Amino acid sequence: MMTNVLEKNGQKLTPIIICVAESTHYIVGMVDSLNNLTSVNQSKEVTVTSSLIEAKNYLRSYHIFTALLEFQSAYDEMCGLSAPEPCRQMVTF
């Protein structure tokens, strides 16, 4: 399986698409081993897209063909439960 783990300043970065429940946007960026989110390109801002297809196409434009897909939900926190571990899956496109 092809992976797209990149290095920047000695940190390993993995492409990620974050999907938030009940939201109409997807956050696209890179995540390091400490879970810090950064941009795919040299800008300081992550990218926000309006669909999963658009998020995948954005990564493809940087020759990235695999990414973590993370699903987030605020419902547990709204009910007073502790935040669960993120639900993540590596996807190839």
N, C-alpha and C positions, 0 to 999 in steps of 0.2 A: 504494500500500500504506500502511495506517495504521501509524504508529510511535508509540511511547510513550516518547519521550525527555523526561524531566522535568528541571527545574533546582532545585537546593537549594544555597544559599550560593555561587552562581556556578558550581557543578559540574554538568555534564550527567550525569544518571543514567539508566541503561537497565535495565528489568526483566530478571531472569535466573532461570532454573530450573536448578539444578545436579544432575545425576544421577551418582552414583558407582557404578562397576561393582560387582556382587555385593552391593549395598546395598539395604535395604528402605525407604529414605527419600529424599526430594527436598528440597533446600535452596532456598528462595525468598527473593529479596531484590532489591536494586538494586545495580548496579555502576557505578563512575565511570570516567573515562578512564585512571586509574592502576590499575585493577583492584581497587579497594577495595570490599569488600562491605558493604552497609548494609541496614537494614530497609526494607520498603515503607511501613510506617506510622511514626509518631513514636517507637516504642519503640526501644530500643538493640539488640534481638535480632532476628536473621533468623528466618524461619518454617521449620519442618520439617514436611513432610507425608508421608503414607505411600503416596501414589500420584501419578502424573503428572496424572491427572484432578483430584485434590484440589488440586494445585498450581495448575493452570489456573483452577479455580473460585475459589481464594483471590485470584488476581490479578484475575479478573473482578469480584469484590466491591469492588475499588478502581477499577473502570472501566478496567482495563488489559487490552487484547486482543491485544497482541503482546509477545513476550519472546525473549531469547536462550535457547536450550536448549543447555547445555554438558554434554558427556559427559566424565567423568574416569575414569582407571584408574590404579591404583597398581602394576600389573604391571611396567611398564618400570622404575620406580624399584626395585622388589623385585629385579629382575634386574641392577641396577647400571647401567642406561642412564640418560642424562639425561632429564629430564621433557620430553615433546614439547609443542608448542604446544597449547593446548586446542582440542578439536573443538567448534565452535560453529555453530549454525544459528538464524536468526531464524524463529520460528513465529508464526502468527496463529491465534487460536482464538475 
